Amino acid sequence: MHDGITFEKLNVPTLTICTDPFKATSESTARTLGLPEFDFALVAHPIGSRNEEELLQRAHHAYEQGIPILLGTVVN
């Protein structure tokens, strides 16, 4: 989160990906760092113990969320 927010503040489009248990922490971090509207992709947890098919599903989900984030077209 911190790196993504730092790059966004420098006008560098950024995609940060978090797993669902860290959603509240990510939102809190964004508020604390002064960018409460910071959008990030959220995928199912866990990552490390998933097989290739499950990882591909999570990657696809992150990709679908990431395109509008990177293009600045997210509708909240």
C-alpha positions as CSV (number, residue, x, y, z in Angstrom):
1,M,0.0,0.0,0.0
2,H,2.6,2.5,1.0
3,D,4.6,2.2,-2.2
4,G,1.4,2.3,-4.4
5,I,0.2,5.4,-2.6
6,T,3.6,7.0,-2.9
7,F,3.7,6.4,-6.7
8,E,0.1,7.6,-7.1
9,K,1.0,10.9,-5.3
10,L,3.7,11.2,-8.0
11,N,1.1,10.8,-10.7
12,V,2.4,7.3,-11.6
13,P,-0.6,5.0,-12.3
14,T,-0.3,2.1,-9.8
15,L,-2.1,-1.2,-9.2
16,T,-1.8,-2.5,-5.6
17,I,-3.2,-6.0,-5.0
18,C,-4.3,-7.1,-1.5
19,T,-5.9,-10.2,-0.2
20,D,-9.3,-9.8,1.5
21,P,-8.3,-10.1,5.2
22,F,-6.2,-6.9,4.6
23,K,-8.9,-4.8,3.1
24,A,-9.6,-2.8,6.3
25,T,-5.9,-2.3,7.0
26,S,-5.4,-1.2,3.4
27,E,-8.2,1.4,3.6
28,S,-6.8,2.6,6.9
29,T,-3.3,2.9,5.5
30,A,-4.7,4.9,2.5
31,R,-6.5,7.3,4.9
32,T,-3.4,7.7,7.1
33,L,-1.2,8.5,4.1
34,G,-3.6,11.1,2.9
35,L,-5.2,9.3,-0.1
36,P,-8.4,7.9,1.2
37,E,-9.8,7.4,-2.3
38,F,-6.9,5.1,-3.3
39,D,-8.3,2.1,-5.2
40,F,-6.7,-1.3,-5.0
41,A,-7.5,-4.8,-6.3
42,L,-8.8,-7.2,-3.8
43,V,-8.4,-11.0,-4.2
44,A,-9.2,-14.0,-2.1
45,H,-6.8,-15.2,0.6
46,P,-4.6,-17.1,0.8
47,I,-2.2,-16.9,-2.1
48,G,0.9,-19.0,-1.1
49,S,-0.9,-22.3,-0.7
50,R,-3.0,-22.2,-3.9
51,N,-2.4,-24.4,-6.9
52,E,-1.8,-23.0,-10.4
53,E,-5.5,-22.9,-11.5
54,E,-6.5,-21.1,-8.3
55,L,-3.7,-18.6,-8.7
56,L,-4.8,-18.0,-12.3
57,Q,-8.3,-17.3,-11.1
58,R,-7.1,-14.8,-8.6
59,A,-4.8,-13.2,-11.2
60,H,-7.7,-12.9,-13.6
61,H,-9.9,-11.3,-10.9
62,A,-7.1,-8.8,-10.1
63,Y,-6.7,-8.0,-13.8
64,E,-10.4,-7.3,-14.2
65,Q,-10.2,-4.9,-11.2
66,G,-6.9,-3.4,-12.3
67,I,-7.8,-2.2,-15.8
68,P,-10.2,0.5,-14.5
69,I,-7.9,1.4,-11.6
70,L,-5.0,2.0,-14.0
71,L,-7.2,3.9,-16.5
72,G,-8.7,6.0,-13.8
73,T,-12.3,4.9,-14.6
74,V,-13.2,3.2,-11.4
75,V,-16.8,4.0,-10.3
76,N,-17.2,3.8,-6.6
